[in-house]
């Protein structure tokens, strides 16, 4: 997943990032609420990890802004020293998907994030995700369409999985490069459209089959259903 981490302490931010990168996630860290909101206006993420107290606006305000302004619902976990029952009740009632009290080990944080990711994505205990006529076997990286195997490269599989996990929501180009290529060089960026076209063709993601897969100028791409 691509994760944005907000917190006032650079050591704590770095600790959380290191723990999550170690298990395969891509993380960006932010020290202020306004900074992360500016980034959320132009980039997409799979998860937000927020501390309650930061220098300008609170993590709670960032969460409420995200729920109100982002086109898709981005899951939110709070990671904070505030551990009173009333704090947990308040923030969960306001829309958070989880709450962890610091200090916490890196292994526990990673396990919690991975469990939340599986639950939100609808991945079953065998590591399979079903979306409409498609079934993704995440462990073997096999893609089925109506029960028949679709031949894809590893990157094509990852692209298809990313967009079906975000069906109906835009995905920024940076998000795509982070998850599939894990880098942003110009040489890689030039191949993105080719890979998108290959996925569209191999999966028959066209209006005749009920899908629209298109670029969003200056931002990224969206896979949506024909309305």
SEBA-382595 format. One line per 10 residues: number of its first residue (from 1); their letters; for each residue x, y, z of C-alpha. Coordinates in nm, 2 decimals, padded with zeros to 4 digits, m for minus. Layout:
residues N
NUM = A = X/Y/Z  ...
end
This chain:
residues 227
1 = XXXXXXXXXX = 00.00/00.00/00.00  00.09/00.36/m00.04  00.07/00.52/00.31  00.09/00.88/00.43  00.21/00.92/00.79  00.15/01.24/00.99  00.32/01.31/01.32  00.51/01.59/01.50  00.81/01.37/01.60  01.06/01.29/01.32
11 = XXXXXXXXXX = 01.20/00.99/01.51  00.85/00.84/01.55  00.76/00.91/01.19  01.08/00.75/01.08  01.02/00.45/01.31  00.67/00.39/01.16  00.79/00.43/00.81  01.08/00.19/00.85  00.85/m00.07/01.01  00.60/m00.05/00.72
21 = XXXXXXXXXX = 00.86/m00.03/00.44  01.02/m00.34/00.58  00.70/m00.54/00.50  00.66/m00.40/00.15  00.46/m00.08/00.19  00.55/00.26/00.04  00.54/00.55/00.29  00.57/00.93/00.28  00.59/01.13/00.61  00.45/01.47/00.70
31 = XXXXXXXXXX = 00.51/01.69/01.00  00.21/01.92/00.97  m00.16/01.90/00.90  m00.15/02.16/00.63  00.14/01.98/00.46  m00.04/01.65/00.43  m00.36/01.82/00.31  m00.17/02.00/00.03  m00.03/01.66/m00.07  m00.37/01.49/m00.06
41 = XXXXXXXXXX = m00.51/01.75/m00.30  m00.27/01.63/m00.57  m00.18/01.27/m00.48  m00.37/00.95/m00.37  m00.30/00.71/m00.09  m00.43/00.37/00.03  m00.41/00.46/00.40  m00.35/00.76/00.63  m00.17/00.71/00.97  m00.23/01.02/01.18
51 = XXXXXXXXXX = m00.11/01.15/01.51  m00.37/01.35/01.71  m00.14/01.65/01.80  00.07/01.82/01.53  00.19/02.18/01.50  m00.10/02.34/01.31  m00.42/02.15/01.27  m00.50/01.83/01.45  m00.50/01.48/01.30  m00.87/01.47/01.37
61 = XXXXXXXXXX = m00.92/01.77/01.15  m00.71/01.62/00.88  m00.93/01.30/00.89  m01.25/01.51/00.87  m01.11/01.71/00.58  m01.02/01.38/00.40  m01.36/01.23/00.45  m01.53/01.54/00.32  m01.31/01.63/00.03  m01.15/01.32/m00.11
71 = XXXXXXXXXX = m01.35/01.14/m00.38  m01.30/00.79/m00.23  m01.30/00.70/00.13  m00.94/00.65/00.24  m00.89/00.44/00.56  m00.74/00.62/00.86  m00.55/00.48/01.16  m00.46/00.70/01.46  m00.12/00.64/01.62  m00.10/00.86/01.93
81 = XXXXXXXXXX = 00.02/00.88/02.29  m00.34/00.98/02.39  m00.48/00.65/02.52  m00.78/00.75/02.73  m01.10/00.56/02.66  m01.28/00.88/02.58  m01.02/00.97/02.32  m01.05/00.63/02.14  m01.43/00.64/02.15  m01.44/01.00/02.01
91 = XXXXXXXXXX = m01.20/00.94/01.72  m01.35/00.60/01.62  m01.70/00.76/01.63  m01.57/01.04/01.41  m01.47/00.79/01.14  m01.13/00.64/01.21  m01.08/00.28/01.12  m00.83/00.20/01.39  m00.65/00.35/01.69  m00.31/00.24/01.83
101 = XXXXXXXXXX = m00.15/00.39/02.14  00.22/00.46/02.15  00.47/00.32/02.23  00.42/00.03/02.00  00.65/m00.22/01.84  00.72/m00.20/01.47  00.60/m00.56/01.42  00.27/m00.49/01.59  00.22/m00.18/01.38  00.30/m00.37/01.06
111 = XXXXXXXXXX = 00.07/m00.66/01.15  m00.22/m00.42/01.24  m00.18/m00.23/00.90  m00.17/m00.56/00.71  m00.48/m00.69/00.88  m00.67/m00.37/00.81  m00.55/m00.38/00.45  m00.68/m00.73/00.40  m01.01/m00.65/00.56  m01.07/m00.33/00.36
121 = XXXXXXXXXX = m00.97/m00.49/00.03  m01.19/m00.80/00.08  m00.90/m01.04/00.05  m00.99/m01.39/00.18  m00.78/m01.62/00.40  m00.63/m01.78/00.09  m00.50/m01.45/m00.04  m00.77/m01.41/m00.31  m00.96/m01.09/m00.41  m01.27/m01.11/m00.62
131 = XXXXXXXXXX = m01.40/m00.80/m00.80  m01.69/m00.86/m01.04  m01.58/m01.12/m01.30  m01.22/m01.10/m01.20  m01.03/m01.30/m00.93  m00.68/m01.20/m00.82  m00.47/m01.47/m00.65  m00.23/m01.24/m00.46  00.00/m01.52/m00.35  00.06/m01.67/m00.69
141 = XXXXXXXXXX = 00.00/m01.35/m00.89  m00.26/m01.52/m01.11  m00.55/m01.34/m01.26  m00.87/m01.51/m01.37  m01.16/m01.36/m01.57  m01.48/m01.56/m01.55  m01.27/m01.85/m01.44  m01.02/m01.84/m01.73  m00.66/m01.74/m01.68  m00.55/m01.40/m01.81
151 = XXXXXXXXXX = m00.18/m01.40/m01.91  m00.02/m01.09/m01.75  00.33/m00.98/m01.67  00.39/m00.91/m01.30  00.36/m00.53/m01.35  00.04/m00.58/m01.55  m00.10/m00.79/m01.26  m00.01/m00.52/m01.01  m00.16/m00.24/m01.23  m00.49/m00.43/m01.26
161 = XXXXXXXXXX = m00.50/m00.51/m00.89  m00.43/m00.15/m00.80  m00.71/m00.01/m01.02  m00.97/m00.28/m00.92  m00.89/m00.20/m00.56  m00.97/00.16/m00.64  m01.26/00.09/m00.88  m01.44/00.42/m00.94  m01.17/00.63/m00.78  m00.89/00.82/m00.94
171 = XXXXXXXXXX = m00.53/00.70/m00.89  m00.25/00.95/m00.92  00.05/00.88/m01.15  00.28/00.90/m00.84  00.07/00.64/m00.66  00.09/00.41/m00.96  00.47/00.45/m00.99  00.52/00.40/m00.62  00.32/00.08/m00.60  00.41/m00.09/m00.93
181 = XXXXXXXXXX = 00.76/00.05/m01.01  00.87/00.17/m00.67  01.05/00.46/m00.84  00.98/00.78/m01.04  01.24/00.81/m01.32  01.14/00.97/m01.65  01.24/00.65/m01.83  00.98/00.45/m01.63  00.72/00.72/m01.66  00.72/00.69/m02.04
191 = XXXXXXXXXX = 00.62/00.33/m02.02  00.32/00.37/m01.80  00.08/00.44/m02.08  00.20/00.13/m02.27  00.14/m00.09/m01.96  m00.21/00.07/m01.90  m00.30/00.00/m02.27  m00.19/m00.36/m02.23  m00.40/m00.41/m01.92  m00.70/m00.25/m02.09
201 = XXXXXXXXXX = m00.66/m00.48/m02.39  m00.59/m00.81/m02.20  m00.88/m00.76/m01.96  m01.12/m00.62/m02.22  m01.17/m00.31/m02.01  m01.39/m00.12/m02.26  m01.74/00.03/m02.26  m01.88/m00.27/m02.44  m01.79/m00.48/m02.13  m01.90/m00.21/m01.89
211 = XXXXXXXXXX = m01.57/m00.04/m01.81  m01.40/00.29/m01.87  m01.03/00.30/m01.82  m00.89/00.65/m01.90  m00.63/00.91/m01.81  m00.70/01.22/m01.61  m00.50/01.50/m01.75  m00.23/01.62/m01.52  m00.32/01.38/m01.25  m00.33/01.01/m01.32
221 = XXXXXXX = m00.59/00.75/m01.43  m00.93/00.61/m01.33  m01.10/00.27/m01.39  m01.47/00.31/m01.36  m01.79/00.13/m01.45  m02.00/00.26/m01.74  m02.29/00.45/m01.58
end
